[in-house]
Amino acid sequence: MAMWDRIKDQAKNLQQQAQGARGSGAQGGHGGQGGHGGQGAFGGHGRPGSRSSGGSRAQLVSTLKSQLTSLKTELKSGAYRDASMAMCALVAAADGHVDPTERQHVESLILSNDVLQNFPPEQLRQRFNQHVDRLAFDFPQGKTQVMQEIAKAAKKPAEARAVVQTGFVIAGADGYVAPAEEQVLREACSVLGLSPQEFGL
């Protein structure tokens, strides 16, 4: 647990830095990626009453990204790889249907993710698409299977947190996390035995 406390302190420091230097948040947000699918990549039809302001979400995503990167050397297990690919598939299909553009967008985010570069791209692509296909074919049934895959990471708390962080970073790459995405992230926390509040959900 000491390690997690250390990460929490790091996060606090990062947040203070981010508040002090607004500019750093912008570069943490993966500028160029947003243009890839525009806001439509994650269902951005006029988002009335989004309960979290874009700024705080972007800041949180940036913090989680930094935490993940600091754990890069430890996140090399098959359990983390498989659970995080299941998590990313669930984020891509969070609203119950899979948009080909969104699928492509998430795949490109996975392959450019610093921590996930611990694994061969083909392994990641294959696992991600396998889960997305399941979800596209039969969402309720596919979701059950995907959640079982995610739950396998629960044995190691640091990996379990990293799976949710990975999902959050992928979901929030455009600075916004849709309600359907927040919902599947909360459900993932539940199967992993984590508190959603830890991730501001």
C-alpha positions in Angstrom: 0.0 0.0 0.0 2.9 2.3 0.6 3.4 2.5 -3.1 -0.1 3.7 -3.7 0.3 6.4 -1.0 3.4 7.6 -2.8 1.4 7.8 -6.1 -1.3 9.7 -4.3 1.3 12.3 -3.1 2.7 12.4 -6.6 -0.8 13.1 -7.9 -1.3 15.9 -5.4 2.0 17.5 -6.4 1.1 17.1 -10.1 -2.2 18.8 -9.5 -0.6 21.7 -7.7 1.9 22.0 -10.5 -0.9 21.9 -13.1 -2.8 24.7 -11.2 0.4 26.7 -11.1 1.2 26.2 -14.8 -1.9 25.9 -16.8 0.1 25.4 -20.0 1.3 22.0 -18.9 -2.2 20.7 -18.9 -2.5 21.4 -22.6 0.4 19.4 -23.6 -0.6 16.5 -21.4 -3.9 16.4 -23.3 -2.4 14.9 -26.4 -3.2 18.0 -28.5 -3.1 16.5 -32.0 -5.2 13.5 -31.1 -8.3 15.5 -30.6 -8.4 16.4 -34.3 -8.4 12.8 -35.2 -12.0 12.1 -34.5 -13.0 15.6 -33.3 -15.4 15.6 -30.4 -17.6 13.1 -32.3 -15.1 10.4 -31.5 -16.8 10.0 -28.1 -20.4 10.9 -28.8 -20.1 14.6 -28.5 -23.6 15.7 -29.5 -24.1 19.1 -27.7 -23.3 18.0 -24.2 -25.9 19.7 -22.0 -25.3 19.9 -18.3 -22.1 17.8 -18.4 -21.6 17.5 -14.6 -17.8 17.8 -14.8 -16.2 20.8 -16.4 -13.9 19.9 -19.3 -10.9 21.6 -17.5 -11.0 19.5 -14.3 -11.5 16.3 -16.3 -8.6 17.1 -18.6 -6.5 17.8 -15.5 -7.5 14.5 -13.9 -6.7 12.6 -17.2 -3.3 14.3 -17.3 -2.6 13.3 -13.6 -3.7 9.7 -14.2 -1.5 9.5 -17.3 1.5 10.7 -15.3 0.8 8.1 -12.5 0.5 5.4 -15.1 3.8 6.4 -16.8 5.6 6.3 -13.4 4.5 2.6 -13.1 5.5 1.7 -16.6 8.3 -0.7 -15.5 5.9 -2.6 -13.2 3.0 -3.0 -15.7 4.3 -5.9 -17.8 2.0 -8.7 -16.8 -0.4 -10.6 -19.1 -3.2 -9.9 -16.5 -2.7 -6.1 -16.9 -2.4 -6.3 -20.7 -5.6 -8.4 -21.1 -7.7 -6.5 -18.5 -6.7 -3.1 -19.9 -7.6 -4.2 -23.4 -11.0 -5.4 -22.2 -11.4 -2.0 -20.4 -10.5 -0.1 -23.5 -13.0 -2.1 -25.6 -15.7 -1.4 -23.0 -14.9 2.4 -23.2 -15.1 2.2 -27.0 -18.5 0.5 -26.9 -19.8 2.2 -23.7 -23.1 3.4 -25.2 -23.9 -0.1 -26.4 -22.9 0.2 -30.0 -19.6 0.3 -31.8 -18.9 3.1 -34.2 -16.1 2.2 -36.6 -14.5 5.6 -36.3 -14.5 5.4 -32.6 -13.0 1.9 -32.7 -10.2 3.1 -34.9 -9.7 6.2 -32.7 -9.4 4.1 -29.5 -7.1 1.6 -31.2 -4.7 4.4 -32.3 -4.8 5.8 -28.7 -3.9 2.3 -27.3 -1.0 1.9 -29.7 0.4 5.3 -28.9 0.0 4.9 -25.1 3.4 5.0 -23.4 2.7 2.3 -20.9 1.0 -0.1 -23.3 4.2 0.0 -25.5 5.5 -2.6 -23.0 3.5 -5.1 -25.2 3.8 -6.0 -28.9 1.2 -3.8 -30.8 -0.2 -6.9 -32.5 -1.1 -8.5 -29.2 -2.9 -5.3 -28.1 -4.7 -4.9 -31.4 -5.9 -8.5 -31.4 -7.2 -8.5 -27.8 -8.9 -5.1 -28.2 -10.7 -6.1 -31.4 -11.7 -9.5 -30.1 -13.5 -7.8 -27.2 -15.0 -5.1 -29.4 -16.3 -7.7 -31.7 -18.0 -9.5 -28.8 -19.6 -6.3 -27.6 -20.8 -5.4 -31.1 -22.3 -8.8 -31.6 -24.2 -9.1 -28.3 -23.6 -6.2 -25.9 -25.0 -7.6 -22.7 -23.4 -11.0 -23.2 -20.1 -9.4 -24.4 -20.1 -7.1 -21.5 -20.3 -10.0 -19.0 -17.3 -11.7 -20.7 -15.3 -8.4 -20.8 -16.0 -7.7 -17.1 -14.7 -11.2 -16.2 -11.5 -10.4 -18.1 -11.2 -7.1 -16.2 -11.8 -8.8 -12.9 -8.7 -11.0 -13.4 -6.5 -8.0 -12.5 -8.1 -7.7 -9.1 -5.4 -9.9 -7.4 -2.9 -7.1 -7.6 -4.3 -3.7 -6.4 -1.6 -1.7 -8.3 -2.5 -3.4 -11.5 -6.3 -3.1 -10.8 -5.9 0.6 -10.4 -3.7 0.8 -13.5 -6.5 -0.9 -15.5 -9.0 1.8 -14.5 -6.5 4.5 -15.0 -5.8 3.2 -18.5 -9.5 3.2 -19.3 -9.9 6.7 -18.0 -6.9 8.0 -20.0 -8.3 6.5 -23.2 -11.9 7.7 -22.5 -10.7 11.2 -21.6 -8.2 11.7 -24.4 -10.5 14.4 -25.9 -10.8 16.1 -22.5 -14.3 14.8 -21.9 -15.5 11.6 -20.4 -19.1 10.7 -21.5 -21.7 9.6 -18.9 -21.8 6.1 -20.5 -18.0 5.9 -20.2 -18.1 7.0 -16.6 -20.7 4.3 -15.9 -18.5 1.4 -17.3 -15.5 2.8 -15.5 -17.5 2.7 -12.2 -18.6 -0.9 -13.0 -15.0 -1.9 -13.6 -14.0 -0.4 -10.2 -16.7 -2.5 -8.7 -15.4 -5.8 -10.2 -11.9 -4.8 -9.2 -12.8 -4.0 -5.6 -11.9 -0.3 -6.0 -13.7 2.8 -4.9 -14.9 4.9 -7.9 -14.4 8.0 -5.7 -10.7 7.4 -6.0 -11.0 8.3 -9.7 -13.4 11.1 -9.2 -16.3 9.0 -10.5 
